[in-house]
Amino acid sequence: MAEVDGKRLFASLEPALKSVRGRLTPDSPMSSVTWFRVGGPAELLFQPEDEEDLSTFLKSLPTDVPVTVVGTASNILVRDGGIPGVVIRLTAKGFGSVSQVAETRMEAGAACPDKRLASAAHYAGIGGFHFYHGIPGAVGGALRMNAGANDVETRERVVEIHAIDRRGEPLVLSNEDMKYAYRHSGAPDGLIFTRAIFEGYNEDRDTIRRDMDDVQNHRETVQPIREKTGGSTFKNPPGTSAWKEIDNAGCRGLMVGAAQMSPMHCNFMINTGTATAYDLEVLGETVRAKVLEQSGIRLEWEIKRIGLFRSGHIVQEFLGLML
C-alpha cells in the first residue's frame, strides 16, 4: 500500500505556492490533533492565514492533488497510514471569530468552537444556541454534518454560509442550498466553509444560562467526556437509539486491543491508552456486525473515517457483512 511522502509533495508544490502566507508542514502527525490521539500523518498540512490566503492557495494548487479539510478533529478517525495530498486545517487566528451582527443574529468563523458560539450568544441575550454548549467541535464541522444535541440541530439556526470552492472561488449558500438532513448536509464535498450567520431569538440571559448548565450537566453525567473519544460513534437509526441497539447486542464495554465501547455510554468509542486507529475501526465494524445480527439494523458511522490503512490492514468488509 502506498505511503504518504510529505517532503516529496512539498518540494513538487513549493514553486507554485510562493505567494501563500499560511503555514505548510510536510508529514504533520495527525495523532497530535485528533481527539482519539491516533492516526498517521497528513502528507502536507496547510493552515491558511485568512480567507484570501485560502483562496490563493486553492487557485495555486494543482487540481489533481487531493484536499481534505479538518477542524477541531473531534469526530474524525484518521487511519494509521495517514492522509494523502493536502490537509487544510482552519485555525482560530483567521477563522475563529464570533460576533453579534444583528439583534438576534450571530456570525461565527468556521474554526470558532461550538461552545464559544453558545457563550457569545448567551452574552448577547440570544436564545437557541445552548445546544452548542455540549458539542465538542467547531462551526465548520457543525455546518457540514448538521450537528445537533438536545433536540436542536444546526439547520434550525443557520441562515447564510460563506465558503470557498476547490478552484478558490468564494460563494454564499442559503439554508436551503445546504439540503440538510439528520447529521448530514447535501453541500458539495469540495466546499470549504469559512464562516456563517446564525439566527436565534431574544431570551433572558438567566434562562439561557440554565439551559447551558443543563446541557453540561447531562454530558458530564452520561458521557465519557474526559476520555480520548470522538463523541457519538454511530447515527441513531430511525425509531431507536444507537446506544440501545449496541447494548442489546452485548457490546457495552467491548474491546479490541486498547479500543473500547465506553461502559458509561456504549455509543462512545474510546482509546483507553494505546489503541491504534485500526483497533478503533475494527471495534466499530465488529459492533456494526453484532447489531446487524441481533436486530437487523445496519448502523451508520457518525464518526468520519479518513486516510489510508497501514500496509496489511483491511477493515472494510472484514466480516463479510458490511457492504
Short mmCIF file of the C-alpha atoms (twelve columns), coordinates in Angstrom:
data_MODEL
# 
_entry.id   MODEL 
# 
loop_
_atom_site.group_PDB 
_atom_site.id 
_atom_site.type_symbol 
_atom_site.label_atom_id 
_atom_site.label_alt_id 
_atom_site.label_comp_id 
_atom_site.label_asym_id 
_atom_site.label_seq_id 
_atom_site.Cartn_x 
_atom_site.Cartn_y 
_atom_site.Cartn_z 
_atom_site.pdbx_PDB_model_num 
ATOM 1   C CA . MET A 1   0.000   0.000   0.000  1 
ATOM 2   C CA . ALA A 2   1.341   3.464   -0.881 1 
ATOM 3   C CA . GLU A 3   2.753   5.590   1.916  1 
ATOM 4   C CA . VAL A 4   2.395   9.352   2.218  1 
ATOM 5   C CA . ASP A 5   5.558   11.365  1.468  1 
ATOM 6   C CA . GLY A 6   5.148   14.965  2.552  1 
ATOM 7   C CA . LYS A 7   8.645   16.139  1.717  1 
ATOM 8   C CA . ARG A 8   8.306   14.950  -1.858 1 
ATOM 9   C CA . LEU A 9   4.887   16.565  -2.242 1 
ATOM 10  C CA . PHE A 10  6.054   19.828  -0.674 1 
ATOM 11  C CA . ALA A 11  9.064   20.001  -2.988 1 
ATOM 12  C CA . SER A 12  6.876   19.481  -6.039 1 
ATOM 13  C CA . LEU A 13  4.362   22.158  -4.987 1 
ATOM 14  C CA . GLU A 14  6.682   24.778  -3.482 1 
ATOM 15  C CA . PRO A 15  7.270   26.773  -6.704 1 
ATOM 16  C CA . ALA A 16  3.511   27.186  -7.262 1 
ATOM 17  C CA . LEU A 17  2.828   28.223  -3.660 1 
ATOM 18  C CA . LYS A 18  5.316   31.085  -3.310 1 
ATOM 19  C CA . SER A 19  2.551   33.672  -2.698 1 
ATOM 20  C CA . VAL A 20  0.863   31.665  0.074  1 
ATOM 21  C CA . ARG A 21  1.184   33.230  3.547  1 
ATOM 22  C CA . GLY A 22  -0.117  30.370  5.673  1 
ATOM 23  C CA . ARG A 23  1.862   27.562  7.265  1 
ATOM 24  C CA . LEU A 24  2.796   24.453  5.255  1 
ATOM 25  C CA . THR A 25  4.004   21.408  7.210  1 
ATOM 26  C CA . PRO A 26  5.068   18.164  5.473  1 
ATOM 27  C CA . ASP A 27  4.310   14.862  7.221  1 
ATOM 28  C CA . SER A 28  2.379   16.522  10.037 1 
ATOM 29  C CA . PRO A 29  1.280   13.986  12.699 1 
ATOM 30  C CA . MET A 30  -2.489  13.858  12.943 1 
ATOM 31  C CA . SER A 31  -2.290  11.897  16.200 1 
ATOM 32  C CA . SER A 32  -1.446  15.176  17.933 1 
ATOM 33  C CA . VAL A 33  -4.614  16.767  16.552 1 
ATOM 34  C CA . THR A 34  -7.371  14.157  16.706 1 
ATOM 35  C CA . TRP A 35  -9.292  13.642  19.941 1 
ATOM 36  C CA . PHE A 36  -8.685  9.899   19.677 1 
ATOM 37  C CA . ARG A 37  -4.923  10.648  19.641 1 
ATOM 38  C CA . VAL A 38  -4.345  8.154   16.835 1 
ATOM 39  C CA . GLY A 39  -3.630  8.254   13.123 1 
ATOM 40  C CA . GLY A 40  -0.852  8.635   10.582 1 
ATOM 41  C CA . PRO A 41  0.487   11.929  9.197  1 
ATOM 42  C CA . ALA A 42  -1.062  14.448  6.876  1 
ATOM 43  C CA . GLU A 43  1.108   14.323  3.773  1 
ATOM 44  C CA . LEU A 44  1.065   18.132  3.700  1 
ATOM 45  C CA . LEU A 45  -0.795  20.233  6.261  1 
ATOM 46  C CA . PHE A 46  -1.834  23.769  5.297  1 
ATOM 47  C CA . GLN A 47  -3.065  26.321  7.841  1 
ATOM 48  C CA . PRO A 48  -4.206  29.458  5.973  1 
ATOM 49  C CA . GLU A 49  -3.937  32.937  7.438  1 
ATOM 50  C CA . ASP A 50  -7.392  34.064  6.290  1 
ATOM 51  C CA . GLU A 51  -9.983  33.616  3.552  1 
ATOM 52  C CA . GLU A 52  -7.884  35.434  0.957  1 
ATOM 53  C CA . ASP A 53  -4.900  33.202  1.708  1 
ATOM 54  C CA . LEU A 54  -7.055  30.087  1.452  1 
ATOM 55  C CA . SER A 55  -8.377  31.252  -1.904 1 
ATOM 56  C CA . THR A 56  -4.856  31.957  -3.188 1 
ATOM 57  C CA . PHE A 57  -3.691  28.525  -2.069 1 
ATOM 58  C CA . LEU A 58  -6.522  26.663  -3.780 1 
ATOM 59  C CA . LYS A 59  -6.085  28.621  -7.008 1 
ATOM 60  C CA . SER A 60  -2.389  27.690  -6.992 1 
ATOM 61  C CA . LEU A 61  -2.851  24.025  -6.048 1 
ATOM 62  C CA . PRO A 62  -2.935  21.587  -8.989 1 
ATOM 63  C CA . THR A 63  -6.388  20.068  -9.344 1 
ATOM 64  C CA . ASP A 64  -5.059  16.510  -9.170 1 
ATOM 65  C CA . VAL A 65  -3.822  16.954  -5.579 1 
ATOM 66  C CA . PRO A 66  -6.393  15.578  -3.093 1 
ATOM 67  C CA . VAL A 67  -7.685  18.014  -0.476 1 
ATOM 68  C CA . THR A 68  -9.075  17.025  2.933  1 
ATOM 69  C CA . VAL A 69  -10.483 19.569  5.383  1 
ATOM 70  C CA . VAL A 70  -10.388 19.068  9.144  1 
ATOM 71  C CA . GLY A 71  -11.432 21.303  12.008 1 
ATOM 72  C CA . THR A 72  -11.009 20.502  15.668 1 
ATOM 73  C CA . ALA A 73  -10.779 16.818  14.648 1 
ATOM 74  C CA . SER A 74  -13.166 15.871  17.443 1 
ATOM 75  C CA . ASN A 75  -15.229 13.428  15.374 1 
ATOM 76  C CA . ILE A 76  -12.760 12.002  12.868 1 
ATOM 77  C CA . LEU A 77  -10.731 8.818   12.865 1 
ATOM 78  C CA . VAL A 78  -7.521  9.174   10.859 1 
ATOM 79  C CA . ARG A 79  -6.267  5.805   9.696  1 
ATOM 80  C CA . ASP A 80  -2.729  4.730   10.567 1 
ATOM 81  C CA . GLY A 81  -1.369  5.109   7.021  1 
ATOM 82  C CA . GLY A 82  -2.003  8.846   7.008  1 
ATOM 83  C CA . ILE A 83  -3.869  11.226  4.700  1 
ATOM 84  C CA . PRO A 84  -2.608  11.633  1.118  1 
ATOM 85  C CA . GLY A 85  -2.450  15.057  -0.506 1 
ATOM 86  C CA . VAL A 86  -3.131  18.279  1.342  1 
ATOM 87  C CA . VAL A 87  -4.968  18.547  4.651  1 
ATOM 88  C CA . ILE A 88  -6.387  22.027  5.252  1 
ATOM 89  C CA . ARG A 89  -6.959  22.994  8.857  1 
ATOM 90  C CA . LEU A 90  -8.600  26.340  9.591  1 
ATOM 91  C CA . THR A 91  -7.278  27.860  12.805 1 
ATOM 92  C CA . ALA A 92  -8.699  30.306  15.315 1 
ATOM 93  C CA . LYS A 93  -6.279  33.030  14.206 1 
ATOM 94  C CA . GLY A 94  -8.006  33.601  10.883 1 
ATOM 95  C CA . PHE A 95  -11.301 31.765  11.231 1 
ATOM 96  C CA . GLY A 96  -12.219 31.721  14.920 1 
ATOM 97  C CA . SER A 97  -14.066 34.995  15.377 1 
ATOM 98  C CA . VAL A 98  -17.629 35.305  16.664 1 
ATOM 99  C CA . SER A 99  -19.765 38.451  16.944 1 
ATOM 100 C CA . GLN A 100 -23.309 39.736  17.151 1 
ATOM 101 C CA . VAL A 101 -24.278 41.209  13.763 1 
ATOM 102 C CA . ALA A 102 -27.977 41.995  14.373 1 
ATOM 103 C CA . GLU A 103 -30.452 41.898  17.240 1 
ATOM 104 C CA . THR A 104 -30.851 38.132  17.078 1 
ATOM 105 C CA . ARG A 105 -28.052 37.164  14.701 1 
ATOM 106 C CA . MET A 106 -24.525 35.888  15.275 1 
ATOM 107 C CA . GLU A 107 -21.671 35.486  12.795 1 
ATOM 108 C CA . ALA A 108 -19.015 32.868  13.537 1 
ATOM 109 C CA . GLY A 109 -15.921 31.654  11.728 1 
ATOM 110 C CA . ALA A 110 -15.574 28.003  10.786 1 
ATOM 111 C CA . ALA A 111 -12.852 27.468  13.416 1 
ATOM 112 C CA . CYS A 112 -14.923 29.011  16.217 1 
ATOM 113 C CA . PRO A 113 -15.627 26.290  18.801 1 
ATOM 114 C CA . ASP A 114 -19.325 25.484  19.093 1 
ATOM 115 C CA . LYS A 115 -19.063 26.097  22.824 1 
ATOM 116 C CA . ARG A 116 -17.713 29.619  22.225 1 
ATOM 117 C CA . LEU A 117 -20.615 30.405  19.883 1 
ATOM 118 C CA . ALA A 118 -23.033 29.312  22.623 1 
ATOM 119 C CA . SER A 119 -21.273 31.542  25.163 1 
ATOM 120 C CA . ALA A 120 -21.260 34.554  22.823 1 
ATOM 121 C CA . ALA A 121 -24.970 34.146  22.132 1 
ATOM 122 C CA . HIS A 122 -25.614 33.903  25.871 1 
ATOM 123 C CA . TYR A 123 -23.709 37.162  26.447 1 
ATOM 124 C CA . ALA A 124 -25.764 38.830  23.688 1 
ATOM 125 C CA . GLY A 125 -29.060 37.582  25.131 1 
ATOM 126 C CA . ILE A 126 -29.799 35.480  22.048 1 
ATOM 127 C CA . GLY A 127 -31.526 32.181  22.728 1 
ATOM 128 C CA . GLY A 128 -31.469 28.961  20.735 1 
ATOM 129 C CA . PHE A 129 -27.727 28.295  20.853 1 
ATOM 130 C CA . HIS A 130 -27.483 26.472  24.197 1 
ATOM 131 C CA . PHE A 131 -27.202 23.072  22.474 1 
ATOM 132 C CA . TYR A 132 -23.820 24.063  21.028 1 
ATOM 133 C CA . HIS A 133 -22.513 24.234  24.587 1 
ATOM 134 C CA . GLY A 134 -22.418 20.440  24.596 1 
ATOM 135 C CA . ILE A 135 -20.939 19.796  21.143 1 
ATOM 136 C CA . PRO A 136 -17.153 19.278  21.182 1 
ATOM 137 C CA . GLY A 137 -16.422 20.634  17.736 1 
ATOM 138 C CA . ALA A 138 -16.237 23.822  15.688 1 
ATOM 139 C CA . VAL A 139 -18.668 25.698  13.475 1 
ATOM 140 C CA . GLY A 140 -17.293 24.324  10.189 1 
ATOM 141 C CA . GLY A 141 -17.972 20.747  11.226 1 
ATOM 142 C CA . ALA A 142 -21.391 21.690  12.592 1 
ATOM 143 C CA . LEU A 143 -22.305 23.210  9.230  1 
ATOM 144 C CA . ARG A 144 -21.067 20.199  7.274  1 
ATOM 145 C CA . MET A 145 -22.783 17.492  9.357  1 
ATOM 146 C CA . ASN A 146 -25.796 19.400  10.682 1 
ATOM 147 C CA . ALA A 147 -24.541 18.916  14.235 1 
ATOM 148 C CA . GLY A 148 -27.198 18.793  16.909 1 
ATOM 149 C CA . ALA A 149 -27.948 17.950  20.516 1 
ATOM 150 C CA . ASN A 150 -30.787 18.274  22.996 1 
ATOM 151 C CA . ASP A 151 -33.398 18.133  20.208 1 
ATOM 152 C CA . VAL A 152 -31.934 21.135  18.323 1 
ATOM 153 C CA . GLU A 153 -29.967 20.996  15.051 1 
ATOM 154 C CA . THR A 154 -27.717 23.410  13.174 1 
ATOM 155 C CA . ARG A 155 -30.224 23.687  10.336 1 
ATOM 156 C CA . GLU A 156 -32.644 25.405  12.731 1 
ATOM 157 C CA . ARG A 157 -30.172 28.228  13.392 1 
ATOM 158 C CA . VAL A 158 -28.089 28.772  10.266 1 
ATOM 159 C CA . VAL A 159 -29.124 31.455  7.766  1 
ATOM 160 C CA . GLU A 160 -26.171 32.010  5.440  1 
ATOM 161 C CA . ILE A 161 -22.906 30.158  4.843  1 
ATOM 162 C CA . HIS A 162 -19.752 31.557  3.235  1 
ATOM 163 C CA . ALA A 163 -17.491 29.056  1.504  1 
ATOM 164 C CA . ILE A 164 -14.615 28.702  -0.946 1 
ATOM 165 C CA . ASP A 165 -14.706 26.050  -3.650 1 
ATOM 166 C CA . ARG A 166 -11.861 23.848  -4.900 1 
ATOM 167 C CA . ARG A 167 -10.962 26.427  -7.555 1 
ATOM 168 C CA . GLY A 168 -10.510 29.071  -4.868 1 
ATOM 169 C CA . GLU A 169 -13.688 30.962  -5.714 1 
ATOM 170 C CA . PRO A 170 -15.875 32.354  -2.903 1 
ATOM 171 C CA . LEU A 171 -19.603 31.692  -2.770 1 
ATOM 172 C CA . VAL A 172 -22.541 32.128  -0.421 1 
ATOM 173 C CA . LEU A 173 -25.106 29.431  0.358  1 
ATOM 174 C CA . SER A 174 -28.539 29.694  1.926  1 
ATOM 175 C CA . ASN A 175 -30.014 27.253  4.417  1 
ATOM 176 C CA . GLU A 176 -31.973 25.690  1.565  1 
ATOM 177 C CA . ASP A 177 -28.825 25.287  -0.521 1 
ATOM 178 C CA . MET A 178 -27.349 23.055  2.188  1 
ATOM 179 C CA . LYS A 179 -30.070 20.385  1.763  1 
ATOM 180 C CA . TYR A 180 -29.876 19.441  5.416  1 
ATOM 181 C CA . ALA A 181 -30.960 16.078  6.812  1 
ATOM 182 C CA . TYR A 182 -30.219 14.224  10.037 1 
ATOM 183 C CA . ARG A 183 -26.447 14.550  10.683 1 
ATOM 184 C CA . HIS A 184 -25.941 15.353  7.022  1 
ATOM 185 C CA . SER A 185 -25.765 18.187  4.520  1 
ATOM 186 C CA . GLY A 186 -26.079 17.939  0.764  1 
ATOM 187 C CA . ALA A 187 -23.466 20.620  0.074  1 
ATOM 188 C CA . PRO A 188 -20.733 19.541  -2.368 1 
ATOM 189 C CA . ASP A 189 -17.774 17.843  -0.685 1 
ATOM 190 C CA . GLY A 190 -15.277 20.233  -2.291 1 
ATOM 191 C CA . LEU A 191 -16.585 23.311  -0.485 1 
ATOM 192 C CA . ILE A 192 -14.637 24.714  2.456  1 
ATOM 193 C CA . PHE A 193 -16.871 26.626  4.837  1 
ATOM 194 C CA . THR A 194 -15.224 29.752  6.242  1 
ATOM 195 C CA . ARG A 195 -17.968 31.484  8.265  1 
ATOM 196 C CA . ALA A 196 -21.716 31.580  8.742  1 
ATOM 197 C CA . ILE A 197 -24.560 33.722  10.032 1 
ATOM 198 C CA . PHE A 198 -26.977 32.220  12.541 1 
ATOM 199 C CA . GLU A 199 -30.407 33.355  13.739 1 
ATOM 200 C CA . GLY A 200 -31.699 32.940  17.273 1 
ATOM 201 C CA . TYR A 201 -34.312 34.783  19.326 1 
ATOM 202 C CA . ASN A 202 -34.402 37.188  22.242 1 
ATOM 203 C CA . GLU A 203 -34.190 35.401  25.568 1 
ATOM 204 C CA . ASP A 204 -33.353 36.212  29.155 1 
ATOM 205 C CA . ARG A 205 -29.694 35.505  29.960 1 
ATOM 206 C CA . ASP A 206 -30.530 33.616  33.127 1 
ATOM 207 C CA . THR A 207 -32.768 31.268  31.150 1 
ATOM 208 C CA . ILE A 208 -30.049 30.709  28.576 1 
ATOM 209 C CA . ARG A 209 -27.528 30.026  31.334 1 
ATOM 210 C CA . ARG A 210 -29.796 27.429  32.918 1 
ATOM 211 C CA . ASP A 211 -30.232 25.695  29.563 1 
ATOM 212 C CA . MET A 212 -26.459 25.675  29.023 1 
ATOM 213 C CA . ASP A 213 -25.882 24.283  32.514 1 
ATOM 214 C CA . ASP A 214 -28.435 21.535  31.855 1 
ATOM 215 C CA . VAL A 215 -26.551 20.591  28.683 1 
ATOM 216 C CA . GLN A 216 -23.237 20.470  30.523 1 
ATOM 217 C CA . ASN A 217 -24.620 18.525  33.473 1 
ATOM 218 C CA . HIS A 218 -26.134 15.951  31.123 1 
ATOM 219 C CA . ARG A 219 -22.825 15.474  29.289 1 
ATOM 220 C CA . GLU A 220 -20.852 15.064  32.498 1 
ATOM 221 C CA . THR A 221 -23.362 12.576  33.864 1 
ATOM 222 C CA . VAL A 222 -23.813 10.220  30.917 1 
ATOM 223 C CA . GLN A 223 -20.885 10.749  28.514 1 
ATOM 224 C CA . PRO A 224 -17.177 9.867   28.884 1 
ATOM 225 C CA . ILE A 225 -16.066 13.417  28.096 1 
ATOM 226 C CA . ARG A 226 -12.698 13.091  29.834 1 
ATOM 227 C CA . GLU A 227 -11.637 10.108  27.742 1 
ATOM 228 C CA . LYS A 228 -9.899  10.036  24.364 1 
ATOM 229 C CA . THR A 229 -13.067 9.737   22.321 1 
ATOM 230 C CA . GLY A 230 -14.772 11.112  19.234 1 
ATOM 231 C CA . GLY A 231 -18.296 11.615  20.506 1 
ATOM 232 C CA . SER A 232 -21.168 9.551   19.146 1 
ATOM 233 C CA . THR A 233 -19.791 6.723   17.027 1 
ATOM 234 C CA . PHE A 234 -22.964 5.846   15.099 1 
ATOM 235 C CA . LYS A 235 -26.021 7.771   13.968 1 
ATOM 236 C CA . ASN A 236 -29.312 6.949   15.643 1 
ATOM 237 C CA . PRO A 237 -31.341 4.627   13.386 1 
ATOM 238 C CA . PRO A 238 -34.979 5.571   12.683 1 
ATOM 239 C CA . GLY A 239 -37.206 4.807   15.656 1 
ATOM 240 C CA . THR A 240 -34.473 3.828   18.101 1 
ATOM 241 C CA . SER A 241 -31.162 4.903   19.632 1 
ATOM 242 C CA . ALA A 242 -27.783 3.576   18.574 1 
ATOM 243 C CA . TRP A 243 -26.722 3.013   22.176 1 
ATOM 244 C CA . LYS A 244 -29.774 0.854   22.880 1 
ATOM 245 C CA . GLU A 245 -29.061 -1.389  19.905 1 
ATOM 246 C CA . ILE A 246 -25.372 -1.621  20.856 1 
ATOM 247 C CA . ASP A 247 -26.313 -2.507  24.424 1 
ATOM 248 C CA . ASN A 248 -28.863 -5.093  23.281 1 
ATOM 249 C CA . ALA A 249 -26.174 -6.705  21.134 1 
ATOM 250 C CA . GLY A 250 -23.947 -7.119  24.199 1 
ATOM 251 C CA . CYS A 251 -21.336 -4.607  23.091 1 
ATOM 252 C CA . ARG A 252 -21.201 -2.293  26.111 1 
ATOM 253 C CA . GLY A 253 -17.560 -2.339  27.226 1 
ATOM 254 C CA . LEU A 254 -16.482 -4.470  24.236 1 
ATOM 255 C CA . MET A 255 -12.754 -4.139  23.499 1 
ATOM 256 C CA . VAL A 256 -10.431 -4.673  20.539 1 
ATOM 257 C CA . GLY A 257 -6.868  -4.116  21.702 1 
ATOM 258 C CA . ALA A 258 -6.991  -0.877  23.704 1 
ATOM 259 C CA . ALA A 259 -10.116 0.373   21.909 1 
ATOM 260 C CA . GLN A 260 -13.366 0.093   23.867 1 
ATOM 261 C CA . MET A 261 -17.055 0.880   23.600 1 
ATOM 262 C CA . SER A 262 -17.489 3.001   26.708 1 
ATOM 263 C CA . PRO A 263 -19.128 1.284   29.687 1 
ATOM 264 C CA . MET A 264 -20.633 4.692   30.571 1 
ATOM 265 C CA . HIS A 265 -22.199 5.379   27.161 1 
ATOM 266 C CA . CYS A 266 -21.839 2.490   24.738 1 
ATOM 267 C CA . ASN A 267 -22.221 4.632   21.597 1 
ATOM 268 C CA . PHE A 268 -18.943 6.317   22.543 1 
ATOM 269 C CA . MET A 269 -15.794 4.610   21.360 1 
ATOM 270 C CA . ILE A 270 -12.689 5.367   23.448 1 
ATOM 271 C CA . ASN A 271 -8.949  4.904   23.257 1 
ATOM 272 C CA . THR A 272 -8.077  3.541   26.691 1 
ATOM 273 C CA . GLY A 273 -4.395  4.310   26.177 1 
ATOM 274 C CA . THR A 274 -2.521  2.580   23.373 1 
ATOM 275 C CA . ALA A 275 -5.191  1.892   20.744 1 
ATOM 276 C CA . THR A 276 -4.416  2.364   17.071 1 
ATOM 277 C CA . ALA A 277 -6.834  3.711   14.507 1 
ATOM 278 C CA . TYR A 278 -7.039  0.150   13.199 1 
ATOM 279 C CA . ASP A 279 -8.142  -1.127  16.630 1 
ATOM 280 C CA . LEU A 280 -10.849 1.526   16.791 1 
ATOM 281 C CA . GLU A 281 -12.179 0.864   13.297 1 
ATOM 282 C CA . VAL A 282 -12.188 -2.911  13.781 1 
ATOM 283 C CA . LEU A 283 -14.086 -2.368  17.037 1 
ATOM 284 C CA . GLY A 284 -16.646 -0.189  15.274 1 
ATOM 285 C CA . GLU A 285 -17.156 -2.696  12.467 1 
ATOM 286 C CA . THR A 286 -17.436 -5.538  14.979 1 
ATOM 287 C CA . VAL A 287 -20.199 -3.633  16.780 1 
ATOM 288 C CA . ARG A 288 -21.982 -2.977  13.487 1 
ATOM 289 C CA . ALA A 289 -21.875 -6.689  12.651 1 
ATOM 290 C CA . LYS A 290 -23.171 -7.739  16.069 1 
ATOM 291 C CA . VAL A 291 -26.017 -5.201  15.946 1 
ATOM 292 C CA . LEU A 292 -26.929 -6.331  12.438 1 
ATOM 293 C CA . GLU A 293 -27.032 -9.944  13.606 1 
ATOM 294 C CA . GLN A 294 -29.040 -9.101  16.734 1 
ATOM 295 C CA . SER A 295 -31.628 -6.682  15.376 1 
ATOM 296 C CA . GLY A 296 -31.251 -6.487  11.612 1 
ATOM 297 C CA . ILE A 297 -30.260 -2.823  11.921 1 
ATOM 298 C CA . ARG A 298 -27.250 -1.641  9.922  1 
ATOM 299 C CA . LEU A 299 -25.709 1.168   11.975 1 
ATOM 300 C CA . GLU A 300 -24.222 4.092   10.055 1 
ATOM 301 C CA . TRP A 301 -20.978 5.673   11.187 1 
ATOM 302 C CA . GLU A 302 -21.277 9.209   12.536 1 
ATOM 303 C CA . ILE A 303 -17.534 9.475   13.067 1 
ATOM 304 C CA . LYS A 304 -15.810 10.280  9.789  1 
ATOM 305 C CA . ARG A 305 -13.023 7.842   8.910  1 
ATOM 306 C CA . ILE A 306 -10.365 9.242   6.590  1 
ATOM 307 C CA . GLY A 307 -6.953  8.334   5.232  1 
ATOM 308 C CA . LEU A 308 -5.111  5.173   4.261  1 
ATOM 309 C CA . PHE A 309 -4.841  1.857   6.023  1 
ATOM 310 C CA . ARG A 310 -1.323  0.903   7.021  1 
ATOM 311 C CA . SER A 311 0.136   -1.865  4.882  1 
ATOM 312 C CA . GLY A 312 -1.507  -5.168  5.768  1 
ATOM 313 C CA . HIS A 313 -4.560  -3.610  7.406  1 
ATOM 314 C CA . ILE A 314 -8.026  -4.144  5.936  1 
ATOM 315 C CA . VAL A 315 -11.218 -3.360  7.806  1 
ATOM 316 C CA . GLN A 316 -13.908 -2.844  5.199  1 
ATOM 317 C CA . GLU A 317 -15.987 -5.990  4.732  1 
ATOM 318 C CA . PHE A 318 -13.633 -7.835  7.083  1 
ATOM 319 C CA . LEU A 319 -16.599 -9.777  8.427  1 
ATOM 320 C CA . GLY A 320 -18.217 -10.189 5.028  1 
ATOM 321 C CA . LEU A 321 -21.271 -8.304  6.285  1 
ATOM 322 C CA . MET A 322 -20.624 -4.583  5.901  1 
ATOM 323 C CA . LEU A 323 -21.071 -3.504  2.291  1 
# 
